[in-house]
Amino acid sequence: NTVARSSLASYSISQGRPQVAQALLSKLLDSPEHYLTRDGDDALRLLAISLIVGQKEGDGADDREEAKRVAQKAIKIAPWKWQNWLAFASVRKSR
């Protein structure tokens, strides 16, 4: 369930555990589920944020590009949601 995964991922990010959020949400990139569910863009947005939060612990160049791609996908799914645009701006700002 995408909503349950998103809720748990959000909690994991808030607790400083972005790796858990990435593990919960990364499977969505390989499936069309995020296009079919009502809250698929939320999961993608959280995945992008978790990649940015997690990059500070390691290398990060690849994570930034992946986060940018994921955030753009969330915008394509729901361009009317300001949260998607804010996540994309945060990803672009983190360098």
C-alpha positions as CSV (number, residue, x, y, z in Angstrom):
1,N,0.0,0.0,0.0
2,T,1.5,3.3,-1.1
3,V,-0.1,5.4,1.6
4,A,1.2,3.2,4.4
5,R,4.7,3.2,2.9
6,S,4.6,6.9,2.5
7,S,3.5,7.4,6.1
8,L,6.2,5.2,7.5
9,A,8.8,6.8,5.2
10,S,7.8,10.2,6.4
11,Y,8.2,9.1,10.0
12,S,11.6,7.5,9.2
13,I,12.9,10.8,7.6
14,S,11.7,12.8,10.6
15,Q,13.6,10.4,12.9
16,G,16.9,10.9,10.9
17,R,16.7,7.5,9.2
18,P,16.5,8.3,5.4
19,Q,17.9,4.8,4.5
20,V,14.7,3.3,5.8
21,A,12.6,5.6,3.7
22,Q,14.6,4.8,0.7
23,A,14.2,1.1,1.3
24,L,10.4,1.5,1.6
25,L,9.9,3.6,-1.5
26,S,12.6,2.7,-3.9
27,K,10.6,-0.3,-5.3
28,L,8.0,2.3,-6.6
29,L,10.5,3.5,-9.2
30,D,10.5,0.0,-10.8
31,S,6.8,-0.3,-11.0
32,P,4.0,1.7,-12.6
33,E,2.2,1.7,-9.2
34,H,3.0,5.3,-8.5
35,Y,1.1,6.4,-11.7
36,L,-1.9,4.3,-10.7
37,T,-2.4,5.3,-7.1
38,R,-3.9,8.5,-5.9
39,D,-0.9,9.3,-3.6
40,G,1.9,8.0,-5.8
41,D,3.4,11.5,-6.2
42,D,3.6,11.7,-2.4
43,A,5.8,8.6,-2.3
44,L,8.0,9.9,-5.0
45,R,8.4,13.3,-3.3
46,L,9.3,11.5,0.0
47,L,11.9,9.4,-1.9
48,A,13.5,12.4,-3.4
49,I,13.7,14.1,0.1
50,S,15.2,10.9,1.6
51,L,17.9,10.8,-1.0
52,I,18.9,14.4,-0.3
53,V,18.8,13.9,3.5
54,G,20.9,10.7,3.1
55,Q,23.5,12.3,0.8
56,K,25.0,14.3,3.6
57,E,26.2,11.1,5.1
58,G,28.1,9.9,2.0
59,D,29.2,10.9,-1.5
60,G,25.9,12.2,-2.8
61,A,26.5,13.2,-6.4
62,D,24.6,10.3,-7.8
63,D,21.9,10.7,-5.1
64,R,21.4,14.3,-6.1
65,E,20.8,13.3,-9.7
66,E,18.5,10.5,-8.7
67,A,16.6,12.8,-6.3
68,K,16.2,15.4,-9.1
69,R,14.8,12.8,-11.5
70,V,12.4,11.4,-8.8
71,A,11.2,14.9,-7.9
72,Q,10.6,15.7,-11.5
73,K,8.5,12.5,-11.9
74,A,6.4,13.6,-8.9
75,I,5.7,17.0,-10.6
76,K,4.8,15.2,-13.8
77,I,2.2,13.1,-12.0
78,A,0.7,16.0,-10.0
79,P,1.9,19.4,-11.1
80,W,-0.9,21.2,-9.2
81,K,0.6,20.1,-5.8
82,W,2.9,22.8,-4.4
83,Q,4.6,20.2,-2.2
84,N,6.1,18.5,-5.3
85,W,7.5,21.8,-6.5
86,L,8.9,22.6,-3.0
87,A,10.6,19.2,-2.9
88,F,12.1,19.8,-6.4
89,A,13.3,23.2,-5.3
90,S,14.9,21.7,-2.2
91,V,16.6,19.0,-4.3
92,R,18.0,21.7,-6.7
93,K,19.2,23.9,-3.9
94,S,21.1,21.0,-2.2
95,R,24.6,21.0,-3.7
